[in-house]
Amino acid sequence: MTTSTATTTAPFAELAAAIRGVLVTPEDPGYDQARAVYNAMIDKHPAAVAYCRDTADVVACVRFARQHGVEIAVRGGGHNAAGFGVWDGALVIDLSPLRSTTVNPQNHTVRVDAGCTWGDVDHATVAFGMATPSGFLSSTGVAGLTLGGGIGYLTRRFGLTVDNLLAADVVLADGTFVTVSDTSHSDLLWALRGGGGNFGIVTSFTFRCNDIGEAGTIIGGPVLYDLSDTPEVMRWYRELAPSLPEELSGWIALLTIPPAPPFPEELWGRKACGIVWCYTGPHDRADAVLEPVRTFGSPLLIGIQPMPFTVLQSAFDALYPAGLQWYWKADFFAEISDAAIDVHVKFGAQLPTGHSTMHMYPIDGAASRVAGDATAFAYRDGGWAGVIVGVDPDAANADRISRWAQDYWAELHPTSAGGGYINFLMNEGQDRVRASYRGNYDRLAEIKRRYDPDNTFHINQNIHPASEPSS
Ligand SMILES: Cc1cc2nc3c(=O)[nH]c(=O)nc-3n(C[C@H](O)[C@H](O)[C@H](O)COP(=O)(O)OP(=O)(O)OC[C@H]3O[C@@H](n4cnc5c(N)ncnc54)[C@H](O)[C@@H]3O)c2cc1C
């Protein structure tokens, strides 16, 4: 593994002159803003932040860093909670100025620059009634989410984001450039489909798009129940979910109802168990498909309604702006067992702050029809990706939210499938990374050896290069 210590003696003025984008160093007034990432718990001091305007800038940065022994951190949307988008003493290669999208409605594809957020992509594709599977927020970066797998509203019907990744442009560790697809560098495409930022710097992605709803209008929204209903809701949900048509998907949460519209004032601040539903099929079938969802139990609120997909995708953006304290713990679950429900009930009652929450996202349907070794993303057994999220605006609560998430996870983990979604991990070490890739780790390590033998790209959920070529 590369262990080069940070050097501030590298001639950054040369790099600043070589690139079209802006290079920010500690002497510049914008430095504190440039080193900030989405998670305000992360407080790192990079040697410089390079805002790249084109692929040539990325190439120049990689070559410069290699030549001068400077570590590289790569940043797309900056959402990574572990904070790998910035690092002490590193050159941060920031792709955020690269924000263009090109939709091809005839081919059902979209080409996306690596600095885009999912909001950029949805804006472009939903105009044509189409979408690529992404996540549950529009402010998350395309690059990091895609490279880790991509779990969202459309996973059940159209697979993970990586199942819709057709091609990518990549700057490799030696500064060379390749376009990868199923017919060119297909080993690298396999690795990019879930292997994270280990293999190179992607400058653009090409995705398949899928027709959704009626001209991009879907039917979705939350159904909220009193927290005391959690056991009944979870048992009903775990039985119902697999039997639903794939046009309907719902993720389950424990939460505090936000004290803001559109939630009715009498519910503000009340703890709840909720399911956020998204139906993307034909609207004339919606009533029949949604009937069990609308009629179960005694909900506090049924917020299901027609809306453009972009509205559902961005519905929670305002609740979770950049700059909050953020600590999460994750696992995959093959089932929601009775023992797990007991743990959810215990820790749901102890939600430490209004923003703190627990989510379980289904990975079934189309995503589970892809074999576990067909892409780097290994957990496709038809279960859930769970994440326990401690969040608060106040840094004074950082310990409290972290401890709650750790304690909750420690009791829940025995009911899990072993690993966690790499995009939901903190900086938790090699054992967790290996557990998350299951049997795919060794193949990833071999591809890493081929494309990045010196582990130039190691500020991430790191896959160590295999030491020997495999026979
Ligand atoms: C509020 C919130 C909501 C989220 N919701 C979802 C969700 O619904 N579904 C889901 O699947 N995930 C979700 N995530 C997790 C998200 O996928 C990860 O945090 C992901 O790392 C974010 O990508 P980014 O580009 O914004 O992050 P960044 O911090 O910019 O990048 C993360 C890492 O990705 C790598 N990387 C970034 N850009 C490149 C590039 N161009 N080339 C090579 N490597 C690169 C680097 O290793 C980098 O450290 C969410 C995260 C947050 C904080």
The ligand as an SDF file (V2000), in Angstrom:
LIG
                    3D

 53 58  0  0  0  0  0  0  0  0999 V2000
  -27.5510   11.9590    2.7000 C   0  0  0  0  0  0  0  0  0  0  0  0
  -27.0600   10.7650    1.9710 C   0  0  0  0  0  0  0  0  0  0  0  0
  -27.9510    9.9880    1.2530 C   0  0  0  0  0  0  0  0  0  0  0  0
  -27.5090    8.8680    0.5690 C   0  0  0  0  0  0  0  0  0  0  0  0
  -28.4120    8.1050   -0.1040 N   0  0  0  0  0  0  0  0  0  0  0  0
  -27.9890    7.0280   -0.7870 C   0  0  0  0  0  0  0  0  0  0  0  0
  -28.8930    6.2400   -1.5350 C   0  0  0  0  0  0  0  0  0  0  0  0
  -30.0760    6.5040   -1.5560 O   0  0  0  0  0  0  0  0  0  0  0  0
  -28.4260    5.1800   -2.2180 N   0  0  0  0  0  0  0  0  0  0  0  0
  -27.1080    4.8550   -2.2320 C   0  0  0  0  0  0  0  0  0  0  0  0
  -26.7390    3.8900   -2.9040 O   0  0  0  0  0  0  0  0  0  0  0  0
  -26.2230    5.5750   -1.5190 N   0  0  0  0  0  0  0  0  0  0  0  0
  -26.6360    6.6420   -0.8060 C   0  0  0  0  0  0  0  0  0  0  0  0
  -25.7500    7.3710   -0.0750 N   0  0  0  0  0  0  0  0  0  0  0  0
  -24.3710    6.9140    0.0100 C   0  0  0  0  0  0  0  0  0  0  0  0
  -23.5940    7.4470   -1.1540 C   0  0  0  0  0  0  0  0  0  0  0  0
  -23.7310    6.5390   -2.2260 O   0  0  0  0  0  0  0  0  0  0  0  0
  -22.1220    7.5590   -0.7840 C   0  0  0  0  0  0  0  0  0  0  0  0
  -21.9930    8.4770    0.2640 O   0  0  0  0  0  0  0  0  0  0  0  0
  -21.2810    7.9780   -1.9820 C   0  0  0  0  0  0  0  0  0  0  0  0
  -19.9320    7.8340   -1.6290 O   0  0  0  0  0  0  0  0  0  0  0  0
  -21.5530    9.4050   -2.3740 C   0  0  0  0  0  0  0  0  0  0  0  0
  -20.9730    9.7150   -3.5840 O   0  0  0  0  0  0  0  0  0  0  0  0
  -20.3990   11.1980   -3.8150 P   0  0  0  0  0  0  0  0  0  0  0  0
  -19.8580   11.2490   -5.1840 O   0  0  0  0  0  0  0  0  0  0  0  0
  -21.4320   12.1870   -3.4160 O   0  0  0  0  0  0  0  0  0  0  0  0
  -19.2730   11.2170   -2.7090 O   0  0  0  0  0  0  0  0  0  0  0  0
  -17.7460   11.6750   -2.6900 P   0  0  0  0  0  0  0  0  0  0  0  0
  -17.4580   11.9110   -1.2540 O   0  0  0  0  0  0  0  0  0  0  0  0
  -17.5020   12.7680   -3.6410 O   0  0  0  0  0  0  0  0  0  0  0  0
  -16.9970   10.4030   -3.2140 O   0  0  0  0  0  0  0  0  0  0  0  0
  -17.0210    9.2170   -2.4840 C   0  0  0  0  0  0  0  0  0  0  0  0
  -15.9010    8.3260   -2.9090 C   0  0  0  0  0  0  0  0  0  0  0  0
  -16.1770    7.8330   -4.2060 O   0  0  0  0  0  0  0  0  0  0  0  0
  -14.9870    7.7840   -4.9650 C   0  0  0  0  0  0  0  0  0  0  0  0
  -15.1520    8.6910   -6.1030 N   0  0  0  0  0  0  0  0  0  0  0  0
  -15.8700    9.8320   -6.1680 C   0  0  0  0  0  0  0  0  0  0  0  0
  -15.8150   10.3300   -7.4000 N   0  0  0  0  0  0  0  0  0  0  0  0
  -15.0500    9.4920   -8.1240 C   0  0  0  0  0  0  0  0  0  0  0  0
  -14.6470    9.4560   -9.4840 C   0  0  0  0  0  0  0  0  0  0  0  0
  -15.0310   10.3800  -10.3480 N   0  0  0  0  0  0  0  0  0  0  0  0
  -13.8400    8.4450   -9.8910 N   0  0  0  0  0  0  0  0  0  0  0  0
  -13.4380    7.4890   -9.0290 C   0  0  0  0  0  0  0  0  0  0  0  0
  -13.8000    7.4710   -7.7320 N   0  0  0  0  0  0  0  0  0  0  0  0
  -14.6070    8.4630   -7.2910 C   0  0  0  0  0  0  0  0  0  0  0  0
  -13.8570    8.1860   -4.0670 C   0  0  0  0  0  0  0  0  0  0  0  0
  -13.3040    7.0320   -3.4740 O   0  0  0  0  0  0  0  0  0  0  0  0
  -14.5510    9.0120   -3.0260 C   0  0  0  0  0  0  0  0  0  0  0  0
  -13.8830    8.9980   -1.8040 O   0  0  0  0  0  0  0  0  0  0  0  0
  -26.1510    8.5250    0.5960 C   0  0  0  0  0  0  0  0  0  0  0  0
  -25.2550    9.3190    1.3110 C   0  0  0  0  0  0  0  0  0  0  0  0
  -25.7080   10.4050    2.0090 C   0  0  0  0  0  0  0  0  0  0  0  0
  -24.7410   11.1910    2.8180 C   0  0  0  0  0  0  0  0  0  0  0  0
  1  2  1  0
  2  3  1  0
  2 52  2  0
  3  4  2  0
  4  5  1  0
  4 50  1  0
  5  6  2  0
  6  7  1  0
  6 13  1  0
  7  8  2  0
  7  9  1  0
  9 10  1  0
 10 11  2  0
 10 12  1  0
 12 13  2  0
 13 14  1  0
 14 15  1  0
 14 50  1  0
 15 16  1  0
 16 17  1  0
 16 18  1  0
 18 19  1  0
 18 20  1  0
 20 21  1  0
 20 22  1  0
 22 23  1  0
 23 24  1  0
 24 25  2  0
 24 26  1  0
 24 27  1  0
 27 28  1  0
 28 29  2  0
 28 30  1  0
 28 31  1  0
 31 32  1  0
 32 33  1  0
 33 34  1  0
 33 48  1  0
 34 35  1  0
 35 36  1  0
 35 46  1  0
 36 37  1  0
 36 45  1  0
 37 38  2  0
 38 39  1  0
 39 40  1  0
 39 45  2  0
 40 41  1  0
 40 42  2  0
 42 43  1  0
 43 44  2  0
 44 45  1  0
 46 47  1  0
 46 48  1  0
 48 49  1  0
 50 51  2  0
 51 52  1  0
 52 53  1  0
M  END
$$$$
